[in-house]
Amino acid sequence: MLLKSLSVNNFKNIAEARLEFSPKVNCFLGNNGMGKSNLLDAIYFLSFCKSFSGVNDTLIMRRGEDFCLVQGQYLRRGIDEDLSLGMSKGKRKSLKRKGKEYQRLSAHIGSFPLVLVSPQDIDLIRGGSEERRRFMDMVISQSDTQYLDHLIRYNRSLEQRNKLLRDGVVDHNLYLAIEMAMEISASYIHSARSKWVEQLMKIFDRYYRAVAGDNEVVHLKYNSALNGDGVTMESLLNEARRHDEIVKYTTVGPHRDDIEMELSGMPMRRTGSQGQCKTYTIALRLAQYDFLLNATAMKPMLLLDDIFDKLDASRVERIMEVVTQPSFGQIFVTDTNRTHLDEIMSRTGGDYRIWEVQDGIFTSLSSAQ
């Protein structure tokens, strides 16, 4: 899959931009805060209908403006496609594909697969369990539409149950229908997550060794209260019912799941150095790319946002060796250091384009075909 061109209006600090991309490597060079990452975010916006920075939709629009619009022209499975995602103050987002508007934005997720590697990925290690659940959900949803449907249903039922708990309702009959729906979706979510972590672990180990060498051993473990033999969502809810009534929220279920991340038998969040943590998250994202490539039979777009900072020269070299292999498709990369970008472009030996970014304005510097 390729993003052939992008049109941006009033997205963050980008007032207006029209860019045509290389099918291989696209580089954005500039100081921090100039808009490099915002351009990648606009691409992400078209795939996921939200910003990767997690900001509220109202903060996506350029200050002082009352609308924003991002449009992309793609080559997907050999067919030209166009996407348009716009927002206006006081109105809901509107996503159109080939001119036809989606009724549910969730139906779009996974159609245009994308992997983003960014400095914010450190939150996968240092952050709370919600960051790692979000990682699982985002990747699995791109390859399994039923998973996303079950996730939406589970979260809706969870909100309903929590409302009953907050209101002090103790009549079990009122909980019954809600908990039956939670049971069905929880079973699907748990099964999908278990299989995914097992699959990802094998790919992740290979990429970590490719970047860091063979001296360190990585491990991922899926933690869930549903892991035990014979454990069901129904049994968990029954056991926790009295406690949930006291604390007034649901304390068990997939919304409490986590992934343990280890390096050489030690927890990454406690013992990993800055360089090790960055290597760990980059390898996770590359494993995510490999997983989606096999699951969707499409090469996802790979967005590399300022990934070379705080890495030693040997690890930078290995990362470049990996991402310029034929198994990777279209790449978008940002950096403050042109040396890294020139090195990537020289390795590809093919088509590339590079822009300088200054205050949301993109100036073409060079290209090769």
N, C-alpha and C positions, 0 to 999 in steps of 0.2 A: 504494500500500500504506500502511496506517495501523496504528499501535500504539494500540489503544483504551484499554488499562489495563495496569498492571504491579503485580505483587506480589513483594516482596523479603523474604527472611528470612536473616539472618546473612551478608550479603554485604559483606565488608570492614567498614566502620564502621557499616553500616546494620543495626540489629537487626531492625527490622520497618518496612515501608512499603507503603501501598496507594495508588496514584495513578491517577486517570482523566485522560486527556490530551485536549487540543484536537487536531482534525485539521489545524490549521495551525501555530501557534507555542506552544511550551512553554518557559518561562523559569525558571531556577533561580538565585537570588540569594543570595550569602553570601560570607564571608571564605574565604581559602584553607584547605584542610584540614578543611572542615566536612562534605564528602560530596557536593558537587555533581558532581564528576567520577566518583565512585563510582556514582552513579545512571546516568550515561551508560554507564559500564562494564558495568553490569548489562544494559542494553539491547544493548550490543555482545556480551555474553556469550551472549545468546540467538541471535544471528545467526551467531557464529563459534565458539561452544563454548570460548572462552578469553578471558582478560582482555586488553584493548588495552595494558595496562601491561607485559605480558610476564612478570609474576610467576608463580611456580610455583603450581599449583592449590591446594596446601595453604595458601598465603597469601591466597587469596580468601576463605576462611571467616573469619568474625569471631573475633577472639581469644577463646579460652576455650570456643568452641562446637565441636561435632563434626559439624555438617552445615550446608549452605547450600542454599537453594532460590530460584530465580527463575522466575516464571510470567508469561506475557504473553498477552493476548487481542488478536488482529489482525483487520483486514479486508484480505484479500488477494485480488485479482482479483474483488472483489465478494462473496467468501465469508468467513464468520466462521471463524477458525482459532485454536487455542490451542497454545502451546508451554510445556513445563515442563522445566527443566534443573536437576538437583540433584546434590549430592555429599555423601558421608559419608566420614569418616576410614577409610582402609583399603579403600575400594571405588572402582570406576571411576565416572566420570560417567554419568548416565542422562538421555538426552534423549528426551522424548515429544512427539509431534505428534498432536493429536486423540486423545490417550490411548494411542497406539501407539508403542512404543519403537523407536528407530533401532538397527539392528545395527551400522552404521558411522557415526560422527559426520561423516565426510567427505562422506557422501551428502546431508547437510543444507546444506552450504556453497553459497551462491548463491540459496537458496530465499527468503530474507528479506533482500534487498539493503540495504546500509547504507553510508554514507560518514561517516567521522569526521574532523574537522579539529581538531587539538590542538597544544599547544606542543611535544609530542614530535616533531612532523613536521620539526623542524629537523634531526633525525638523517638525513633523506633527503638533505640537502645536506652536513652536517658529518660524518656517520657513514661507516662502511665500506661496501663494495660489498654486503655481506649485507643492509643496510637497503634498498637499492634493489631487490635481487632479491626481497626479501620483499614490497615494494610491488607489483612486477610480478605475482608469484604470487598475491597476495591479490585483486587486481582481476580478473585473467584467470580465476581459478578461479570467481569469482562468475558468470561469463558462459559458461563452457565446462567442463562436467563431465569431458570427456575429458582436458582439460589437467591437472586435479587428479589423475586416475588415473595419467597418464604421469609426473607429478612424483613421486608416491608410489613408483611402480615404479623410476624413475631413482634416487631417493635410497636405496632399498633395495639396488639393484644396486651403487651407489657404496660403500655400507657394506661389502658383501661383497667387493668388489675391494680396498678399503683394508685389510680384514682379511688377505687373501692377501699384500698387500704388507708389512704389519707382521710377518707370520709368516715372511717371507723366501722365499715360494714363487716359483720361477722357471719352472715347467713351464707353457708357454703354453696347453696343452690345458685346464688347470684354469681359465684366465681366459676361454676362448672363449665359453661359454654366457652368462656374466655380461656380457661386453662386447657380445654380440649384443643382449641386452636393453637395455643402455645406448644402443646405436646407434639402436634403434627409438624409444625415448622421447626421446632427445636431439634427434632430427630433428623430432619433433612440437613439443617445447618451444621450440626455436629458431625454427621457423616461426611459432608463435603469438605469441611475444614480438616478433619482427620486425614482424609485421602490427600488433600492438597499439601499439607505440611510434610507428609511422607514423600510425596513426589518432589516437592521443592528442595528438601534436604539433600537429595542426591545431586541435583543440579547445582545447588548453592555451594556444596563442598568442592565441586569441580572448579567453579569460578573463583572461589576464595583462594584455592591453591594456585590458580593461574596468575592471580594478582600478587599474592603475598608469599608464594613459595610453599614448600612442603613441611616447614618447621612447625606450623601451627594447625591445630585440629578444631574445626568448628562443629557446633551441634545445635539443632533446633528441636524443641519439645513442645508439643501442644498440650496445654493444661486446661482441663475442663472437668467440672463436676460430673459430667455425663460419661467420662472415660471408663468408669468401673463396669464390670460384668453385671448385667441385669439392671443397671441404673437407668431410670426413665425420668423424663421431666415431671411426670405425675408424682413419682415417688419423692423427688427432690422438693417439689412444692408442698406435699403433705408433711414432710419432715420439718420444713422451714416455716410452716403456716403460723405457728404461735409467735415465732420470732419476728416474722414479717409484719404481723399485726401490731407488735410493739414498736418496731422501728418505722412502720408505715411505708415501706417500699419492698420490692421483690429482691431478695438477696441471692437467689440462685438462678442459674440458667445461662444460655450462650452469651448474654450481655455481660457476663463476668469472666469469660474465657480469656486466656492469655497465651503467649508464646515465650518460653524460656530460651534465651539466647546465651550460648556458652562459647568460650574460647579456651581450648586446652583444659576443659573440665571446670573452668571458673566462670562465674557470671560476668558477662560483658559490661553491664552497667556499673559494676563495682571495680573491675580490674583492668578494663580495656583502656589503652592509651588513646590519645586523640587520633593519632594516625591509624591505630588498629580499628577504632570505632568507624572511622571513615572508610577504611578498606572493607570492613564488615558490611556496612550499608550499601556500598557500591556493588559488592558481590551479590547481595540480596536482590538489588534491582536488576542486575544482569541475569540472575536466575529467573526473576520475574519475566524478563524479556523472552528468555528461552521457553519458559512455560507457555506464555501466550502465543508464541510462534507455533508451537506444536498443537495447542488447543484450538486455535482459530485458523490455522493454515494460511496466515497472513503475517508478513513481517511488520511488527508494530513500528511506529515512529519512536525514535530514541532521542530524548531531550536531556542534554548534559549541562546542568546549570552550575558553573563555577565549581567543578568537582576536583580540580587539581591543587587547590590551596591546602596546605598543611600535609602534603604527601611527599615522601622522599622521591628522588629522581628515578630510582629503580621501579617503584610502584607506579609512577606516572607512565614510565616506559611500558610496563606490562599491561596497564589499562588500555593504552593506545594500540598495543598489539592485538588485544581482544576485540575492541569495538570496530577496528578496521578490517576484520575478517569478513569474507563473503556472506556469512550467515546473518550479518547485521545489514539492515537496509538504510533508510534515510536517517540522517543524524543532524540534530540541531545542537550547537554547542556555544556556550558563552564563556568569556574569560576576560580578565584585565591584562593578561600577558599574551602578546601575539606569538611569542616563541612556541608555546604549546599548540596554538592553532596552526601555525606553519608546519609543525611536526606532523600533526594529524593529516593535514592536506597532502604533505609530501608522501606519506605512507599510502594513502588511497591511490595516488597516481592517476586519478581520474577527475571527474567533474566536481568542482567545489565553487562556492561563492562566499564572500566575506563582506560584512558591513561594519562601519563604525557607527556607534550609537552615542548621541549627545542630546540630552534633554528630550528624549522621546522621538528624536528625528534620526532616520536611518539613511546613511550615505554609503552607497556601494563603493568598495575599494578595489576589488579585483575578483576575477573569476577565471575558471579554466574548464575546458570541455574536452 
